Amino acid sequence: MGTLEGKRIWITGASSGIGEALAHACRAQGAELILSARRMSELERVAAQLASDQKPTGITLQVLDVSDAASIPDIVSSVIAKTGSIDILINNAGISQRSYAAETSLEVDRRIMEVNFFGTIALTKAVLPDMLARNSGMIIVISSISGKFGFYLRSAYAASKHALHGFFESLRMEVWQQGVRVMMVCPGKIRTNISLNALKADGSTHRSMDDGQAGGRSARELADRILLGIRRNEEEVFFGGPEMKAVWIKRFFPRLFSKLIRKQKPE
Ligand SMILES: NC(=O)c1ccc[n+]([C@@H]2O[C@H](COP(=O)([O-])OP(=O)(O)OC[C@H]3O[C@@H](n4cnc5c(N)ncnc54)[C@H](OP(=O)(O)O)[C@@H]3O)[C@@H](O)[C@H]2O)c1
């Protein structure tokens, strides 16, 4: 029996990368899944791979654009009515950025905030009342090491991830006595399509696999690490390659960090 047997887990951004890997890892541990993203065709591809396992039931696909906040309350109500209460919400959907702050339109900054920050909190606020009513539940947020320090070409992305930490650290304090847990995940470089889908200054997509991304850790390794974090009831999970040292250098030696980080390749 898997460690997530009987748990119902909603994963956003499940059509690709980290979300897709989380779907496989959670499924392997016996979870029921609700998989969301904007592209139903890609969700169906993921579900078809999952359904080749022993237990083809218990997978619900739900198209969801997290930046469409107005649609979220009705979607959450209909999902809960159909599947039952959500035990674990994994807020993973996100977009990155590859553009200098001075050249990036405010519209692009807002788009990144709408998906990464407002989309995440809108879905959380819609799922939370049912968790609070049951005195049980876990909310996981896929942040980034960009939620711990800024970097070249990531001004709005880093802002959106920093904002998540402020919001969810406050929420954690507010709901722990009612049995709801909050876990923040800070990955370094993970090999996914994130750089292909990242927004440039004019809002078009970057469409290029960065060297750092291509050399990153696998999404499946990260998914397994997140599942370990769930079992250990961790509040923050860090996972990646040598770039993770920057988090600790910034925390303990901020001036040294500032000198070292500006020597890194802007990509
Ligand atoms: N890869 C890394 O190195 C890395 C590092 C740190 C943090 N992260 C974070 O990990 C998360 C997943 O990224 P990834 O690396 O797996 O990238 P990815 O392969 O590009 O996947 C992004 C996922 O988000 C979904 N998505 C994008 N916009 C959406 C929207 N408006 N509404 C709903 N879903 C949306 C996409 O699905 P559709 O296009 O079908 O909607 C896709 O499933 C992101 O939050 C990212 O910031 C990634």
The ligand as a Gaussian input file, in Angstrom:
#p B3LYP/6-31G(d) Opt

LIG

0 1
 N       11.896000      24.025000     -14.032000
 C       12.549000      24.716000     -13.103000
 O       13.789000      24.853000     -13.141000
 C       11.785000      25.330000     -11.965000
 C       12.532000      25.816000     -10.885000
 C       11.874000      26.395000      -9.819000
 C       10.503000      26.478000      -9.814000
 N        9.793000      25.993000     -10.886000
 C        8.331000      26.133000     -10.831000
 O        7.742000      24.874000     -11.093000
 C        6.427000      25.070000     -11.610000
 C        6.224000      24.157000     -12.805000
 O        7.108000      24.545000     -13.843000
 P        7.806000      23.501000     -14.847000
 O        9.257000      23.661000     -14.676000
 O        7.201000      22.181000     -14.741000
 O        7.447000      24.210000     -16.243000
 P        6.569000      23.746000     -17.496000
 O        7.037000      22.430000     -17.997000
 O        6.562000      24.922000     -18.420000
 O        5.113000      23.537000     -16.870000
 C        4.313000      24.622000     -16.480000
 C        2.913000      24.100000     -16.195000
 O        2.092000      25.217000     -15.771000
 C        0.901000      25.223000     -16.540000
 N        0.408000      26.576000     -16.692000
 C        1.047000      27.657000     -17.194000
 N        0.235000      28.729000     -17.182000
 C       -0.943000      28.315000     -16.636000
 C       -2.174000      28.952000     -16.349000
 N       -2.393000      30.249000     -16.640000
 N       -3.164000      28.222000     -15.782000
 C       -2.973000      26.920000     -15.493000
 N       -1.853000      26.250000     -15.747000
 C       -0.843000      26.956000     -16.322000
 C        1.272000      24.579000     -17.881000
 O        0.152000      23.962000     -18.497000
 P       -0.711000      24.564000     -19.711000
 O        0.237000      25.278000     -20.618000
 O       -1.344000      23.349000     -20.320000
 O       -1.708000      25.457000     -19.028000
 C        2.246000      23.506000     -17.428000
 O        1.550000      22.342000     -17.047000
 C        6.313000      26.554000     -11.896000
 O        5.578000      27.194000     -10.864000
 C        7.753000      27.048000     -11.874000
 O        7.865000      28.390000     -11.520000
 C       10.403000      25.425000     -11.946000

